[in-house]
Amino acid sequence: MHLLLLSDTHLPKRAKHLPEALLTELPRADVVLHAGDWVDTATLDLVETRSRRLVAVYGNNDGPDLRARLPEVAYADLGGLRFAVVHETGPAQGREARCAARFPDVDVLVFGHSHIPWDSAADTGLRLLNPGSPTDRRRQPHCTYMTATVTDGGRLTDVVLHRLPPRQA
């Protein structure tokens, strides 16, 4: 099962549209996981129509229209792995232990908010993934997103952070 992980798209404030590489990747994914801060409903509509399955949440920059359509936390069983998606997880220090306590029945937590790519594991085995942002790199060298695979045996493999080329003016 091919996964596409996104967060912090911030359209149309940080960019006018999603990068072409990401638009190409959307229909290839079996499941798209988006960890919030869409900012506009048009982006949600676009991702929903181009995705086979979408597991998504709202973020702190998402207004009432998005909050009416999306939960604060989303859960999905994907190929035998238990996923949760949330926007904010708090400061980096202590994140693994804090998230393991908050999500004790989850195998993989996808989160956003910081725009900083993250891939770590808690002592409990919980895998924490932040795909960064495909439109607003902030202090990062590149805009990013992630892909991953869930194997038939229920393992998460091939977790790849994809760097996007700089936007053209």
C-alpha positions as CSV (number, residue, x, y, z in Angstrom):
1,M,0.0,0.0,0.0
2,H,1.5,3.3,-1.1
3,L,1.1,6.3,1.2
4,L,1.5,10.0,0.6
5,L,2.1,12.2,3.7
6,L,1.4,15.9,3.6
7,S,1.0,18.8,6.0
8,D,0.9,22.6,6.1
9,T,-0.2,23.3,2.5
10,H,-1.2,26.8,3.5
11,L,-2.9,27.7,0.2
12,P,-3.3,30.3,-1.2
13,K,-1.3,32.2,1.5
14,R,2.2,30.5,1.2
15,A,1.8,29.5,-2.5
16,K,-0.8,29.9,-5.2
17,H,-1.1,26.1,-5.9
18,L,0.3,22.7,-5.0
19,P,3.6,21.8,-6.7
20,E,3.2,19.8,-9.9
21,A,5.2,16.8,-8.5
22,L,2.7,16.5,-5.7
23,L,-0.3,16.7,-8.0
24,T,1.2,13.9,-10.0
25,E,1.8,11.8,-6.8
26,L,-1.8,12.2,-5.5
27,P,-3.5,9.7,-7.7
28,R,-0.6,7.2,-7.4
29,A,-1.1,6.9,-3.6
30,D,-3.5,4.3,-2.1
31,V,-4.0,6.6,0.9
32,V,-3.1,10.3,1.4
33,L,-2.6,11.5,5.0
34,H,-2.7,15.3,5.5
35,A,-1.9,16.7,8.9
36,G,-3.7,20.0,8.7
37,D,-3.2,23.7,7.9
38,W,-5.0,23.6,4.6
39,V,-6.2,27.2,5.0
40,D,-8.7,27.0,2.2
41,T,-11.5,24.5,1.3
42,A,-10.5,24.5,-2.4
43,T,-7.3,22.7,-1.5
44,L,-9.2,20.1,0.5
45,D,-11.6,19.6,-2.4
46,L,-8.7,19.2,-4.9
47,V,-6.9,16.7,-2.7
48,E,-10.1,14.8,-2.0
49,T,-11.0,14.5,-5.7
50,R,-7.6,13.3,-6.7
51,S,-7.1,10.8,-3.9
52,R,-8.3,7.3,-3.7
53,R,-8.6,7.7,0.1
54,L,-7.9,10.7,2.3
55,V,-7.2,10.6,6.0
56,A,-7.0,14.2,7.2
57,V,-7.3,16.7,10.0
58,Y,-7.6,20.4,10.5
59,G,-4.8,22.6,11.8
60,N,-4.5,25.8,13.8
61,N,-4.8,28.0,10.7
62,D,-7.9,26.3,9.5
63,G,-11.2,28.1,9.9
64,P,-14.8,27.0,10.6
65,D,-15.4,25.6,7.1
66,L,-12.5,23.2,7.3
67,R,-13.2,22.4,11.0
68,A,-16.7,21.5,10.0
69,R,-15.4,18.9,7.5
70,L,-12.4,17.5,9.3
71,P,-11.6,16.1,12.8
72,E,-8.9,17.3,15.1
73,V,-7.5,13.8,15.2
74,A,-8.1,11.1,12.6
75,Y,-7.5,7.3,12.9
76,A,-7.1,4.7,10.3
77,D,-6.1,1.0,10.1
78,L,-3.9,0.7,7.0
79,G,-2.7,-2.8,6.1
80,G,-2.7,-3.9,9.8
81,L,-0.9,-0.7,11.1
82,R,-2.8,1.7,13.3
83,F,-2.3,5.3,12.2
84,A,-3.3,8.6,13.8
85,V,-3.0,12.0,12.2
86,V,-2.9,15.2,14.2
87,H,-1.7,18.7,13.5
88,E,0.2,19.7,16.7
89,T,2.3,17.7,19.0
90,G,4.0,20.4,21.1
91,P,7.7,21.1,21.4
92,A,10.4,18.8,19.9
93,Q,11.9,18.1,23.3
94,G,10.0,15.1,24.9
95,R,7.8,14.6,21.8
96,E,8.3,10.9,21.5
97,A,7.3,10.1,25.2
98,R,4.4,12.7,25.1
99,C,3.0,11.3,21.9
100,A,3.4,7.6,23.1
101,A,1.4,8.5,26.2
102,R,-1.3,10.3,24.2
103,F,-1.6,7.7,21.5
104,P,-0.9,4.3,23.2
105,D,-2.8,2.2,20.7
106,V,-1.2,3.7,17.6
107,D,1.7,2.4,15.5
108,V,2.4,5.5,13.4
109,L,1.6,9.1,14.2
110,V,1.6,11.6,11.3
111,F,1.8,15.3,12.4
112,G,2.6,18.7,11.1
113,H,2.6,22.3,12.4
114,S,6.4,23.0,12.6
115,H,7.1,22.6,8.8
116,I,10.2,20.6,10.0
117,P,10.5,17.1,8.6
118,W,10.7,14.5,11.4
119,D,11.1,10.8,11.5
120,S,11.7,9.2,14.9
121,A,10.4,6.4,17.2
122,A,9.3,6.4,20.8
123,D,10.5,3.7,23.2
124,T,7.1,2.1,22.8
125,G,7.7,1.6,19.1
126,L,5.4,4.5,18.0
127,R,6.8,5.9,14.8
128,L,6.5,9.7,14.4
129,L,6.5,11.3,11.0
130,N,6.2,14.9,10.0
131,P,6.4,15.4,6.2
132,G,7.3,19.2,6.5
133,S,5.5,21.5,4.0
134,P,5.3,21.3,0.2
135,T,4.7,25.1,0.0
136,D,6.3,26.8,2.9
137,R,9.8,25.7,3.8
138,R,10.2,28.4,6.5
139,R,13.8,27.9,7.9
140,Q,14.2,24.5,6.1
141,P,16.4,24.2,2.9
142,H,13.5,22.7,0.9
143,C,9.8,22.3,0.7
144,T,9.0,18.6,1.4
145,Y,6.5,15.8,1.5
146,M,6.9,12.1,2.4
147,T,5.9,8.8,0.8
148,A,5.9,5.4,2.5
149,T,4.8,1.8,2.0
150,V,2.8,-0.5,4.2
151,T,3.8,-4.1,3.3
152,D,1.4,-7.1,3.2
153,G,3.0,-8.1,6.5
154,G,1.8,-4.9,8.2
155,R,5.2,-3.2,8.2
156,L,6.0,0.4,7.4
157,T,8.9,0.6,4.9
158,D,10.4,2.8,2.2
159,V,9.8,6.1,4.2
160,V,11.2,8.7,1.9
161,L,11.4,12.5,2.4
162,H,11.0,14.2,-1.0
163,R,12.6,17.6,-1.6
164,L,10.7,19.8,-4.0
165,P,12.5,22.2,-6.4
166,P,12.3,25.9,-5.6
167,R,9.1,27.6,-6.8
168,Q,9.4,29.7,-9.9
169,A,8.5,33.3,-9.5
